[in-house]
Amino acid sequence: MRDYKKLDVWKIAVDLNKLVYAVTRDFPKDEVYGLTSQIRRASVSISSNIAEGCGRRTSKDFVQFLHNSTGSLKEVGSQLVLAKDLGYVSGEDFNRLNSAVIKLGNKLLGFIKYVENSAA
């Protein structure tokens, strides 16, 4: 069993969670059950899938959860574009979040390749 708390990719995902929560705090109140909730849940899903995958028996199963994390990350990226287009996120906040999404995406991709190669 892997310790997810030691994984850089999990730590980066948690940092993204914190950024998402901080920025969405200022979203319109009528979005609390809409975009605010959706982007927060997708963001939390990233780190949660990494953690859950660490509890799986095989590397193949672990990689599947890492791919789920990647899907959730793409969801967050898409939702951020919508939030920016709706004027809920400033350009500065969008750039900061988008950079974090890209960084995490690159880390996840590299980590997936590492786990796959380690299992071979």
PETARA-V29128 format. One record per residue. RES is the residue in three letters. SS is DSSP state (A for helix, B for strand, O for the rest). PHI is phi as a letter, one per 20 degrees, with the letter a starting at -180 (999 if undefined). OMEGA is omega in whole degrees, -180 to 180 (* if undefined). Layout:
RES;SS;PHI;OMEGA
RES;SS;PHI;OMEGA
This chain:
MET;O;999;-180
ARG;O;e;176
ASP;O;e;-176
TYR;A;f;-178
LYS;A;f;179
LYS;A;e;-177
LEU;O;e;177
ASP;A;g;-178
VAL;A;f;177
TRP;A;f;180
LYS;A;f;179
ILE;A;f;178
ALA;A;f;178
VAL;A;f;176
ASP;A;f;176
LEU;A;f;177
ASN;A;g;-178
LYS;A;f;178
LEU;A;f;-180
VAL;A;f;179
TYR;A;f;-179
ALA;A;f;-177
VAL;A;f;-177
THR;A;f;176
ARG;O;g;-178
ASP;O;e;177
PHE;O;f;178
PRO;O;g;-178
LYS;A;f;179
ASP;A;f;176
GLU;A;e;-175
VAL;O;g;179
TYR;O;d;-180
GLY;O;d;-174
LEU;A;f;179
THR;A;g;-180
SER;A;f;-176
GLN;A;f;-178
ILE;A;f;177
ARG;A;f;180
ARG;A;f;179
ALA;A;f;179
SER;A;f;180
VAL;A;f;179
SER;A;f;-180
ILE;A;f;-179
SER;A;f;180
SER;A;f;178
ASN;A;f;176
ILE;A;f;-180
ALA;A;f;-179
GLU;A;f;179
GLY;A;f;179
CYS;A;f;-180
GLY;O;e;-179
ARG;O;e;-174
ARG;O;f;-173
THR;O;d;176
SER;A;f;179
LYS;A;f;178
ASP;A;f;179
PHE;A;g;-180
VAL;A;f;178
GLN;A;f;178
PHE;A;f;175
LEU;A;f;175
HIS;A;f;175
ASN;A;f;177
SER;A;f;179
THR;A;f;177
GLY;A;f;178
SER;A;f;178
LEU;A;f;177
LYS;A;f;177
GLU;A;f;178
VAL;A;f;179
GLY;A;g;179
SER;A;f;-180
GLN;A;f;177
LEU;A;f;177
VAL;A;f;178
LEU;A;f;-180
ALA;A;f;178
LYS;A;f;-179
ASP;A;f;179
LEU;O;e;179
GLY;O;n;180
TYR;O;e;-177
VAL;O;c;177
SER;O;f;177
GLY;A;g;180
GLU;A;f;179
ASP;A;f;178
PHE;A;g;-179
ASN;A;f;179
ARG;A;f;179
LEU;A;f;-180
ASN;A;f;176
SER;A;f;178
ALA;A;f;178
VAL;A;f;180
ILE;A;f;179
LYS;A;g;-180
LEU;A;f;178
GLY;A;g;178
ASN;A;f;179
LYS;A;f;180
LEU;A;f;179
LEU;A;g;179
GLY;A;f;-179
PHE;A;f;176
ILE;A;g;179
LYS;A;f;178
TYR;A;f;-180
VAL;A;f;179
GLU;A;f;-179
ASN;A;f;179
SER;A;f;-178
ALA;A;f;-175
ALA;O;f;*
